[in-house]
C-alpha cells in the first residue's frame, strides 16, 4: 500500500463533532416506543411521544449540556426522502454553512434545503448509497 500524505486540515472546516440523533421508521411508533420503554427503560419526552432525548455534557466544557435525539417515525414519513432507507442519522457539526460548501466542492450531494430554529441550523446530504444524512449545528436551547 502506498503512503499517503496527510491532507492540509487547516483549510478544512470542522466536520462531525458527535451524533445528534438517531431516527428510524416503524409501522406503529407508539407501540414500539412502549416496547423500548418497558424492556429498555427508554422514557418518551411526553406521554404518547415516540421521541426521547439523551442528555450529556460537552467534553471541553462540562457546563454545556448536549443532547442526542432518539426518535421513531411513522413508516410513511417523507422526512427521510429522497432516501428509501428506514433510518436517518443526525450528526452534530460546528459550522454548517462552511461544511456544506466544502462538501459540495468535494462532490458530495448536498440538499439545497436549510432550516433554522432557536436550537440550531439544519442541512442534509445524501451519501453514496442514497442515505439521507442530517447535519445539525446546535445553538441556544435544547431541541423540542
TISE-837431 format. One line per 5 residues: number of its first residue (from 1); their letters; for each residue x, y, z of N, C-alpha, C, O. Coordinates in steps of 0.1 Angstrom, whole numbers. Atoms other than C-alpha are relative to their C-alpha. Example, Ala and Ser with C-alpha at 12.3 -4.5 7.8 and 13.67 -1.06 7.14 Angstrom:
1) as) 9:-12:0:123:-45:78:9:12:0:19:12:7; -9:-11:0:137:-11:71:-8:11:8:-3:22:9 $
END
This chain:
1) xxxxx) 8:-12:0:0:0:0:9:12:0:19:13:7; -9:-12:1:14:34:-9:-3:9:12:-14:9:18; 1:-9:-11:20:60:18:-7:13:-5:-4:18:-16; 7:-12:4:-4:89:16:4:12:9:6:10:21; -4:-12:-8:5:124:27:-13:5:7:-24:5:1 $
6) xxxxx) 12:-5:-7:-18:139:53:-5:12:-7:2:20:-12; 7:-12:6:-43:165:40:3:12:9:6:11:21; -1:-12:-8:-39:201:50:-13:3:7:-22:8:1; 12:-1:-7:-66:201:76:-3:14:5:-14:17:9; 3:-14:-4:-62:238:84:-10:6:-9:-18:15:-4 $
11) xxxxx) 10:-6:10:-83:246:53:-13:-7:0:-22:-2:-7; 13:7:0:-110:221:61:-8:3:12:-2:3:23; 8:-3:-11:-139:231:83:-1:-12:9:-1:-24:5; 2:11:-9:-145:210:114:-12:-8:-5:-22:-2:-9; 10:9:6:-166:181:103:-9:-4:12:-15:4:19 $
16) xxxxx) 9:5:-10:-187:159:126:7:1:14:18:-3:16; -4:-1:-14:-184:166:164:-7:-10:9:-3:-12:20; 7:10:-7:-208:139:175:-13:-4:-6:-17:1:-17; 13:5:5:-241:121:170:-11:9:6:-13:9:18; 11:-9:-5:-271:145:173:-13:-8:1:-22:-4:8 $
21) xxxxx) 13:8:0:-298:119:166:0:-12:-8:8:-14:-17; 2:13:7:-309:85:155:-15:-1:-2:-23:-1:7; 14:1:4:-342:83:136:-2:-12:-8:5:-15:-17; 3:11:8:-359:53:123:-15:-2:-2:-23:4:6; 14:2:3:-392:42:108:-6:-12:7:1:-22:9 $
26) xxxxx) 7:12:-5:-418:18:123:-14:0:-4:-20:11:-7; 14:1:4:-452:5:114:-9:7:11:-19:13:7; 8:-6:-11:-465:16:149:9:6:10:13:-1:20; -10:-6:-8:-442:41:165:-4:0:15:5:-2:24; 4:0:-14:-462:43:198:1:-13:6:6:-15:18 $
31) xxxxx) -1:13:-5:-464:6:202:15:-4:2:19:-10:12; -14:3:-1:-427:2:195:7:8:11:16:3:18; -5:-8:-11:-419:31:219:-3:-7:14:5:-7:23; 5:6:-12:-439:13:246:9:-13:3:12:-15:14; -9:11:-2:-417:-18:240:14:4:5:19:-2:14 $
36) xxxxx) -13:-5:-4:-385:2:243:0:5:15:9:3:22; 2:-5:-14:-399:18:275:0:-11:10:6:-11:20; 2:12:-9:-409:-15:290:13:-8:2:16:-12:13; -12:9:-1:-378:-35:282:13:6:2:22:0:7; -13:-6:-1:-350:-10:280:0:13:8:10:19:11 $
41) xxxxx) 1:-12:-9:-363:19:302:2:13:-7:5:23:-1; -1:-13:8:-362:45:274:-13:7:2:-24:3:-3; 12:-7:-2:-387:71:285:-2:10:-11:7:18:-15; 3:-10:10:-405:92:260:0:14:6:-1:16:18; 0:-14:-5:-403:130:262:-13:4:6:-13:12:16 $
46) xxxxx) 13:-2:-6:-440:131:269:-9:-12:-3:-6:-20:-11; 9:12:2:-469:106:271:-5:0:-14:-9:10:-19; 4:1:14:-477:93:237:11:3:-10:9:1:-22; -11:-3:9:-444:105:222:8:-12:-4:9:-22:4; -9:11:4:-421:83:203:15:6:-2:23:1:-10 $
51) xxxxx) -13:-7:0:-391:106:209:6:1:14:-2:3:24; -6:-3:-13:-366:108:238:13:7:-3:19:6:-14; -13:-7:2:-335:130:243:9:-5:11:6:-4:23; -10:4:-9:-304:116:259:9:12:3:14:19:-7; -8:-12:-4:-286:144:278:14:-4:4:16:-15:10 $
56) xxxxx) -14:2:-4:-248:146:283:7:13:1:1:24:-2; -8:-12:-1:-221:171:289:11:1:-11:17:-9:-14; -10:-2:9:-197:186:264:14:-3:6:16:0:18; -13:4:-5:-162:172:267:9:12:4:16:12:15; -9:-12:-2:-144:206:265:-6:10:9:1:19:14 $
61) xxxxx) 7:-10:-9:-170:225:286:-11:-7:7:-22:-8:2; 9:9:-7:-187:203:311:-12:8:6:-22:1:10; 12:-8:-4:-211:232:320:-10:0:-11:-22:2:-9; 8:0:12:-225:229:285:-7:-14:-2:0:-24:-3; 8:12:2:-253:203:281:-2:-3:-15:-5:7:-22 $
66) xxxxx) 3:4:14:-257:184:248:-11:-11:0:-14:-16:11; 11:9:2:-285:162:235:2:-9:-12:8:-5:-22; 1:9:12:-288:132:213:-15:-4:0:-20:-10:9; 14:3:2:-323:128:200:-2:-14:-6:5:-18:-15; 3:14:5:-337:92:195:-15:0:-3:-23:3:6 $
71) xxxxx) 13:-1:3:-369:91:176:-5:-10:-10:2:-14:-20; 7:10:9:-393:66:159:-10:8:-8:-19:15:-3; 8:-7:9:-410:80:129:-10:-10:-6:-8:-22:-6; 9:9:7:-441:66:111:6:-6:-13:14:1:-19; -5:7:12:-434:41:83:-1:9:-13:7:8:-21 $
76) xxxxx) 2:-7:12:-448:65:57:5:15:1:1:23:-8; -5:-13:-1:-429:96:68:8:4:-13:14:-5:-19; -7:-5:11:-415:117:40:13:8:4:21:12:-4; -12:-8:-6:-388:133:63:13:-6:-5:23:2:-6; -13:6:4:-361:108:51:2:1:-15:12:-3:-20 $
81) xxxxx) -1:0:15:-369:114:14:12:9:-4:14:19:2; 3:10:10:-354:110:-11:5:-14:3:4:-23:-5; -6:13:-4:-337:81:7:-12:-10:2:-23:-6:7; 9:11:-3:-356:48:9:4:-8:12:-3:-17:16; -4:7:-12:-337:37:40:-10:2:11:-16:13:12 $
86) xxxxx) 9:-1:-11:-357:31:71:6:8:12:0:7:23; -7:-8:-11:-333:53:92:6:12:-6:8:14:-18; -8:-12:4:-315:86:92:8:4:13:3:3:24; -9:-4:-11:-286:97:113:2:15:-1:3:21:-11; -3:-15:-1:-281:133:125:13:1:7:16:-4:18 $
91) xxxxx) -13:-3:-5:-246:144:130:1:15:5:-3:23:-2; -3:-13:-5:-236:174:151:12:6:-7:22:-1:-9; -11:-7:7:-213:199:133:2:14:6:-7:19:13; -3:-13:-5:-196:232:142:-5:12:-9:-11:21:-4; 3:-11:10:-201:254:111:-7:-6:-12:0:-9:-22 $
96) xxxxx) 8:7:10:-229:240:90:3:6:-14:5:-1:-23; 0:-6:14:-227:265:61:14:-2:-6:15:-6:-18; -13:3:5:-189:262:57:2:-15:-4:8:-18:-14; -1:15:3:-191:224:59:-7:-4:-12:-2:-11:-20; 7:4:11:-218:221:34:6:6:-13:6:-1:-23 $
101) xxxxx) -8:-5:11:-199:244:10:12:-9:-4:14:-12:-15; -12:9:2:-168:223:14:-4:-14:-5:2:-19:-14; 4:13:5:-187:190:10:-5:1:-15:-2:-8:-23; 4:-1:14:-203:203:-22:12:1:-10:12:-5:-20; -12:-1:8:-168:212:-36:7:-14:-1:14:-16:-11 $
106) xxxxx) -6:14:0:-157:176:-27:-9:-9:-8:-5:-21:-10; 9:8:9:-186:163:-49:-11:-7:8:-17:-16:2; 10:6:-8:-209:153:-21:-14:6:-4:-14:18:-7; 13:-5:4:-246:155:-30:-6:8:13:-9:1:23; 5:-8:-11:-259:184:-8:-14:5:-3:-16:11:-14 $
111) xxxxx) 14:-5:2:-296:192:-4:1:16:1:7:21:11; 1:-14:-1:-303:229:-10:-8:5:12:-7:17:16; 9:-4:-11:-329:229:18:8:3:12:17:-5:16; -5:-4:-13:-319:246:51:-11:3:9:-21:9:5; 9:-4:-10:-338:250:83:7:6:12:18:1:15 $
116) xxxxx) -6:-6:-12:-331:272:113:-10:2:11:-21:7:8; 9:-1:-11:-347:271:147:8:6:12:20:8:11; -7:-5:-12:-338:285:182:10:-10:5:19:-5:13; -9:10:-5:-320:253:189:11:-5:-10:19:-14:-8; -10:3:10:-299:252:157:-3:1:-14:-15:3:-18 $
121) xxxxx) 2:0:14:-294:251:120:2:-15:-6:9:-23:0; 0:13:6:-300:220:98:2:0:-15:-2:9:-22; -2:2:14:-288:208:64:1:-15:-2:2:-23:7; 0:14:3:-288:175:46:9:-3:-11:11:5:-20; -8:6:11:-265:154:24:-6:-14:-3:-13:-20:5 $
126) xxxxx) 3:14:4:-270:121:6:13:-7:-2:22:-2:-9; -12:8:1:-243:95:10:0:-8:-13:-10:-8:-20; -1:7:12:-230:74:-19:-10:-12:-2:-13:-16:-13; 10:10:1:-256:47:-11:-14:5:1:-24:-3:1; 13:-6:0:-285:71:-11:-7:3:13:-18:6:14 $
131) xxxxx) 5:-3:-13:-289:75:26:0:15:3:10:22:1; 1:-14:-3:-301:109:37:6:2:14:3:-5:24; -7:-2:-13:-279:123:65:-3:15:4:-2:24:-4; 3:-14:-5:-289:153:86:12:5:8:18:-2:16; -11:-7:-7:-263:178:98:-6:11:8:-14:19:3 $
136) xxxxx) 6:-9:-9:-271:199:128:11:8:7:20:3:13; -9:-10:-7:-252:230:141:-9:5:12:-17:14:11; 8:-4:-12:-267:233:177:3:14:4:14:19:2; -2:-13:-7:-272:266:194:-11:2:10:-22:-3:8; 10:-4:-9:-290:280:223:-8:-11:7:-2:-19:14 $
141) xxxx) 9:9:-7:-320:260:236:2:-15:-5:7:-18:-15; 0:15:4:-324:222:236:-11:-2:-10:-21:6:-11; 10:3:10:-344:206:208:-14:-3:7:-14:-7:19; 13:2:-6:-382:203:214:-2:-15:2:-13:-19:7 $
END
